């Protein structure tokens, strides 16, 4: 069974930066694309970024393109998202996700709050 654990969230001022990590276990990490999602109160969970299994291709939702960077370390079984130029509207719980054996797996999430 896949297990994902996010870390690195916190409170940051507008314009600041934060890097989130997601440690994966229970599956062959290097064989699967990984994604970051986020969910704000009262809103649906939205896809933020995706990276292919070998890290050669990445995709972003329009609102974060140019500010966020997804990356992975297939030795450490960890996926990251570096977030720069943070805005109050980036405030959300951030989740990493993998589709493994016909179902989605999620971590418990990490809270990111962007506020002065």
N, C-alpha and C positions, 0 to 999 in steps of 0.2 A: 504494500500500500504506500502510495506516495505521501510524503510529508513535506510541508513547506513552512518555514518560519521567517517572518520579516523582522527587520530591526532597523534602527537609525532615525526613526521619526522624532519629532519634537516641535518646539516653538521657534519660529524664525521670523525676522522682520522682512517686510516687502523689499524686494531686490536682493535678498540673501540667497544662500545656496545650502543644499542638503543632499546627502547621498544615502539612499536606502539600500539595504542588502536583503537577500532572500536565500537562506540556506536550504538546500534540497536533499532529500534522502529517500530511500525505498524504491528507486527506479534508476535506470541508466540515464543519468542527467544529460550526458553529451549527445543523446539520440533524439532529444525532444526540443521543439521550440518552446520558448518561455515568454510570458507576458506579464505586464504590470497593468492593473486596473485601479480605479479609485471610486469612492462613493462618498458623496456629501449628504448631509441630512436632508431628507425629503426628495432626494434624486435617485435615479437608477444608477447602478454600477456601470461605469464606462471604461472602455478599453483605452489605455494611455499609450502603451508601446509594446512592440513584439520584436523578438530576436529569433533568428533561425538557430537550429541546433549547433551549427558550426560557427555562429556569430558573424557570418559574412553578409547577412542582410538584416536590415532593421526597418521598422515602420512606426510611425507616430501619428497620433491624432493631431488635427490642425492646431488646436489650442496650445500644444506644447512643443511643436516642431521648432527647432532652432534654440530651444531653451533646455530641453531634457535630452539626456543621452542614456540609452540602455546598453548594457554590456554584460558579458558573462565570463566566468572562469571555469572551464570544464575540468580542471584539476581539483579545484576547491568545491565544485558542485554548488556554485553560488551565482546568482544573477543580481545585477546592480541597476539602479537608476540614479543618475546624477541629475540634480535639478538646480538650475541656475535662474537668476532673474525671477525669483518666485513672486507670485501675486496673491492677494487675498483669495481670489477665486480658485487657487490651487489647494486651498484648505479642504482636506478630506482624509478618510481612512484609505491607505494604499495597501493593495493586496497583490501578491504574485500568484500566478496561475499556470497550471500545466494540464493539458488534455492527455490523459494516460488511461489505457485500457477502457476506452469508450466512456469516460466520464471526466468532468472537470474536478480538479483538486485546487483548493485554496488554502492559503495560510490564514492565521487569525487576524492579520492586518496590523498596520502601524499608523498611528495618528500623525498627520502633518498639519500644523496650524501656522498660517502666515498672517501675522498681525503686528502692528506697532504698539 
